Amino acid sequence: MGLSEFEIKKCEKAINLFMEKNRPPPHVRKELDLGSRIKDQSVEVFEIRPWWNDPKKIVEHPIAKATYVKTKKVWKIYWQRADLKWHGYEPYSEAKSIEEFFKVVESDDNACFFG
């Protein structure tokens, strides 16, 4: 079961604030940009850039994911490792709100999200 309409609106607001603060300047966005999506109970953040040897091909590189666990009322925080699988982010494996998730991603204490 996906997020409720209220939860989706709350996520969209948090996403917009995060993007305002972290997207590259407009003149750079053809070469590097940030994107996001809400899918089922998850919010994903990813880089958007041209393929290295074919600039006409646009690719997405996952950065971070938060999945809402309704029974616990927490957001599980994940990052994608080189094995292309999502792994729990330590030491902050959970957030109490979507806003807290974005604060963790922004601070990136372990350089897992933005390197």
TAHU-V32796 format. One record per helix or strand of 2 or more residues. SS is the DSSP state (h for helix, s for strand). FROM is the first residue (numbers start at 0). LEN is the number of residues. If there is no record, write none. Layout:
ss->SS from->FROM len->LEN
ss->SS from->FROM len->LEN
//
This chain:
ss->h from->4 len->18
ss->h from->25 len->3
ss->s from->32 len->7
ss->s from->41 len->10
ss->s from->53 len->16
ss->s from->73 len->7
ss->s from->85 len->3
ss->s from->93 len->2
ss->h from->97 len->10
//
